[in-house]
Amino acid sequence: MYRRWMTALLLFFCSLAAFAQATIRVEAPNLVAVGEQFSLSFIIEGDNAPSDFQWSPNEDFQLVWGPTRSTSTSVSINGKRSRNAQSTYSYVLVARKAGTFQLPLANATVGGNQISSQRATIEVVADASSAAAAGGQGSGAQQQEPSRQQDAASGIAEDDIFLRLTLSKTRVVVGEPVTATLKLYQRANITGFEDARFPSFKGFWSQEVQAPTNIEFRRESVGNMIYNAAVLRSYVIIPQQAGDLVIDPAELTCLVNVRVQQSTGNSIFDSFFMDDYRTIRRRVASPQLTVHVGALPAGAPASFGGGVGNFQISAALTRDSLQAHDAASLKVTVSGRGNVALLEAPKVSFPPDFETYDIKTTDNTDRASGRTNGSKTFEYPFIPRSHGDFEIGPVEYSYYDISAGRYVTLRTEVLPLKVSRGQESAAPDQGDGRLVVQSNRRDVRDLGSDIRYIVTKTPSFAGSGRFFVGTPLFWGLTALLVLAALAAWLLLRRLQAMRSDVAQTRGRAATRMAQKRLSLASAYLDKNLYSAFYEELHKALLGFVSDKLTLDAAEMSKDNISERLVASGADEASVAEFIGLLDACEYARYAPAAAHEEMNTHYETAVRVVSAIDADMKRKKKSPAGAAVAVLLLALVPGLARAQETTYPDSLWTAGVEAYQQGVWDQAVRSWEGITALGVQSAVLEYNLGNAFFKAEDYAHAILHYERALKLDPSYADARYNLEFAGQFIQDRIDTVPEFFVKTWLRGLCRGLSAGTWTLLFFVLLFGALVLLLVFLLGHGSRGRRAGFFGSIVCALLAILCISMAAWQKSEFLDTYEAIVMRAVTTVRSSPGGEGSKDLFVLHEGTKVKIIDEVGDWKNITLSDGRQGWISVRDIEVI
């Protein structure tokens, strides 16, 4: 079964091969004139001779001659005998009318199979002069010979030879490819060329696509005239700048043979045979052309690689697993149609500790298309120095899509890379000869430098120019600490006095003693011991009054007790109940007759009255200091509320962060400047603005905002680093006059912390100084008092230092004597304007100056090296 199928397939393919070998090929001119004779040939090749050949012209053409058949056979023996037969059927036709016509199909039988010819199209034009260039076909060339003789007598016509440079497009954008073809059109007998000058294509990138060494002419119709045209050069040009770009003419000298008729001889035969040819030079030039080039739209992504057209991207690793210190490569291929030859290498971010090397570029474009179709491969060699699992990519590449009129960003997939531990080298130990593993340790190598990244977390904003030091809230909190210390001193002194006062001690213990006696009376009450209960209840009441009011036995009259209790703050109703209880106790002692219920009532009344009198007397003795503190706090509440009134424009902040991450620097600047327009400020906000301006290569504004960030927070390390980094990109290098070392040290100390931190330290140290002062004032031992005295002095001095640093930072912020030069180049003069002023020196953007005076629109500035001069206010911006 298997052999049967194989035999059938073999016979099928053999029949197909035999059928495919027999074809009818058509040879005919592509362009003819009306009334011109031309040849038409049908060629059949194959092992078998054709039979039953049939073809006839349609009404568009007139058959002049044919068909004539010619046959040729070739036999080759090269290890195997092969035979090839070719049959040609020829016709001579004349075109009857102008137009584009298809020739009828020819049919023939070859080896029992019916075959047909290919479709052929002929363009027929109404040639006005009926002249044909040299190399015309068939008898048509012979008929046009008298016309050339007539031209030789009168010279070559202007339109018989000309150059033409044709462009595929005349309106493009920067980077869009254009095909330029230089052709020579002729209706004369050209024998050679001299002094060719081709266009230089200024403003374009150009690539020569076609430069034939053997020029081949083909017929073409130009304005209903038939010319023999040949391509001299073909280019692909890509504009590199916007505007109207002019292409200079191409020039060429053609050597043309013209017939010269001799004037001697009297016979008609002499005049016919005495004609001669001579060569003349004819200089031709192509017209000057203009290409209108539009600029690419603004807002190109950061990954834009100069591509204009339509592209795709792919990426692959040569190895997806390797050992540390082994080499591998990442290959990124950008393919498509457009300015492929000008594509730049994409930016690839490799993991840390990867050594990268020069990029190798491979051009896989089609030269015939002028490198506008194909691909470009970028190879990134790298060596990982650490083991682990890494990811490379995604690689982004953006191009401008001409058809869509927008930028398109392509992204590859993330490529995982597994790096295992590499082979460690081993060396013998110098001691006992054992092998010691030597790892490839080395110093950290800098791969590059850049500014530090922005802060993405939304910061807290404060009102413009606000510092906590010196505000009413600051002084209020300072006064509150001092008052609290004073109140603590008074309270502690009172406690000491109360501990030394026996009478007051008795008063504080009066309620406790009364409760003990009342508990004993309660025990008697439970046992229903009438006399003992009232005896103990009477003692408890009198003892409470005696201890509370510090009364002697002689002063224990009811009237005196009542007056003293009321004067001490007790309620009169409670005092009346208290006196009534005393009367009840005395009556019961001398006339016992009360029942158990009445005894219980008297006990409960005694407990309630004693508690009420004690509470009333304590309320009266409370110091009004608490109320004063409460009033002070209430007075500070508006200040606290105002301190918390801060605008948080989260949406603007987030929009700026997103724009910065996408590389749209101007949008990030607009978003963050919108926050400053609200009247709030932040060192982080100024820092981010400086980063956005730096990325936009506006170094003057970047330095300005870094300086403002340091004004708000002199301890901002990232802002200081970026300021120093941005300083490398400004042109002016000015030496600084050294200041006194103490001032430099104090300035460095002041900038070590922010103003808020210095203020917080001030409050902590002030609190410590007040506490140690209380220890000194209220301490008992000499050692403790001595430590409190000196400790309070040290804390007070440090607190003064901290508040001085905070005030110094505030003063520097409020001072407007520093500025940044914002103009690219400005001249500093000897006086504020006027004809008598002289130019002293030149400053460039980004230079920092100090303002020492002002006159109208002019500022008197000084540089860090001591030079002074006057500059226009329009050229600087105050920090």
C-alpha positions, 0 to 999 in steps of 0.5 A: 500500500505504501509503495502504491501511494509513493508511485502515484505521488511520483507520477503526479509530480513528474506530470506536473514537472513535464507540464511546467516545462512547456510555457509560451513566452511573449516578447513585444515592445512595451510602447509603440506609436500609432502606425508604427510596425513592431515585432511580436514573438511567441517562444515555446520551450520544452522537450516536445515540439508544439502542435496546433499553435493558434493566435490572431490579432484583435481589431486594435492591431493590423497584421502585416506579416506572419506567422513565421516559425523557427525551431532550434534544438540544443543537445548537451551531454554531461554525464547524461544526455539532455535535449531542449527544443525551442519554437518561435512564432513571429509576427509583424504588427501595426498599431491602429489607435492610441491606448493601452491594449492587451494582446490576445492569448496564444494557445498550443498543444505540447505533449498532449497538454493544452498551454496558453501564453502569458498576458502581455500589454502594449501602450500605443501613443500618438507620437507627434513627430513619428521619430524614434530614437536610436535602437528602434525595433524592426522596420520602424527604425528604417521608416524614421531614418528620413526624419533624422536626416532632416534633424541633422540638417537643422541641428538637434531639437531642444526636446530631443535630449533632456534630463529629469529627476523625479521624486516619489514625494515632495511633501514629507516630514523629517526622517521620511524616505523619498526615492529620487530617480535621475533619467536621460530621455533622448530621441537622438543617436547618443554615443557617449557621455562626459562631465557628469555632475550629480546632485549633492542633496544638501540637507538630506541623508542620501544613499545611492541605490542604482548606478548602472555601468551599462546604460539600457534604454527603454521606450517611454512616452512623455507628452505623447512623444516616444523617447528612449529613456535610461536610468542613470542614478537612483537614490533614497534621500531622507531629509534631516531638517525642516523647511524647504530643501532645494535639490541642485540640478544634475548636469551631463554632456552627451556626445551625439552623432549627427549626419552631415551632407557633403556639398561637393559632387554633382551626381545624385549618387555622389550626394547620397554616398558622400554623407558623413557623420560628426559628433557634437556635444550637447549639455543637458541639466535637470530642473531644480526641485524643492522638497517641503519638509515638515518638522516632527510633532513636539512631545516625542517620547524619551525612547524615540530612536529617530525612526519614521515609518512603520516598525516592529521590535523583538529582543532575544538573549543569546543565552538565558542561563549562564555563570557569573563572569561569562559573556552573553549578548542581548539582540534587539531587532527593529524591522519594518519600512522607513528610514531603517538605515538611520535607526538609533540603538534603543536604550537598554537598562541592564541590572546592577553589576552587569558590565556592558560593552560597545553595541554592535550593529548589523544592517539587514536592509534591502539595498535595492530599496535604499535601505528603507525596507528591512531590519537593523539588529543591535547586539549588546554584549554584557558580563554579569558579575553576580549570581541570581535571577535577573530580568532584562527589559522591557526594551522600549522603542518609539517611532513616528508613524507617518500614516497615523500622524503620531508617535508609537511606542513598541515594547518587548517582553521581559527576558528572564536571565538565570546566573549561577555561581561562577568558577572561583579561582584557587591559590595555595595558602602561604602557611600550610599549603591548603587551597584558599578560594579567591573570589573576584572582589574589586572596588565598586566601579562607577558606570555613570553619574546623574542627578538623584531621583525625584521624591514621589511621595506627596510632601507636606506643604506650608505657606510661602515664607513661613517659619515656626521660629518667631511666630506667635505660636512659637512664643506662646509655647515658650511662655507655656513651658516657662509658666508650667515650670513656674506652676510646678515650682509653686506646687512643689513648694506648696507641697513641701510647706504642706508636709511641714504644716501639722495642722494642714496634715491633720486637715488632709487626714480628717476625712480618712479618720472620720471614715475609720470611726464611721466604720466602727460605728457601723459595726456597732450598728450591726450589733444594735449597740445603741449607746456605743453607736451614738458615742462613736458617731459623735466622736467621728463628727467632732473629730472630723471638724476638729481635724478639718478646721484645726479646732481646740476643745474650747472652740468646739461650740456649735455656733463656731463650728457652723461659722467655720464650716461655712467660711471654709466653703461648705454648703449651708444645708450640709452644715445644718445637717451636720449640726443636727447630727451632733444634736441627735448624738447628744440627745441619744446619749442622755435619752436613749429611745431610738429604734434601729431604723433611726440609727441607720438613718443617722449613720447614712446621713453622717456619711453623706454629710461628711463627704459633701463638706469635704468635697465643698472645702476641696473645691474652694481650695483649688488653685486658679492655675488650671483655669489660667492654663486652660485660657492660655490653651484656648487662646493658642487654639486659633494659632494652632488651627492656622498652623495646620491650614495647609493646602495639599494639591495632591492631584497636581503633585501626582500629575507632575510625578507621572509626567516626570516618569514618562519623560514629559519634562515641561508637563511636570514643570507646569504641574508643580509650578501650579502648586507654587501658584497656590501660595504654598512651598516645600523643599521637596517641591523645589527639589523636584522642580529643579530635577525637571528643569535639569532633565529639560536641559534648562540648567539655570532654572534647575540651579535656581530651584535647587538653591530655593530647596536649600533655602527652605531646608539647608540640610537637604542632602539630595538637593545639595548633591544635585546642585553640585552636579548641575554646576558642572554644566554651567560655563562660568568657573569662579573662584571663591574667596575663603571666609573665616574658618569659624564662620564656615564651621558655624555655617556647616553646623547650621545647615546640618539640620533644618530650621524645624529640627533646630526649633524642636531641639530648642524646646527639648533643651528648654524643657531640660533646663527648666527641669534641672532648674527645679532640681536646683531650687527644690533639691535637698542634697548639695550634690543634686543641687550642684548638678541641677545648677550646672546642667540647667546652664548648659541646657540653656546655652544649647537651647540658645544655640539651637534657636540662633541656628533656626533664626539664622536659617530664617534670616537667610531665607528672608534675605533676597541678596542672592540671585541666579543669572537666567540669560544665556549671555549677559554683560556686567557693566561698571554703572547702572546703564547710561552711555558712560558705563563700560562692559566689565565682564560677561556672565552666563546662565546658571551663575550665582551672584550676590545683590548688594544694591539696587538702582531702578532696573539695575542691580549691583552684584558681586561674585564669590571672587570679589568682582562687582558690577551692575546687571539688568534685573531682567537677566537675573532671578532672585533665589 
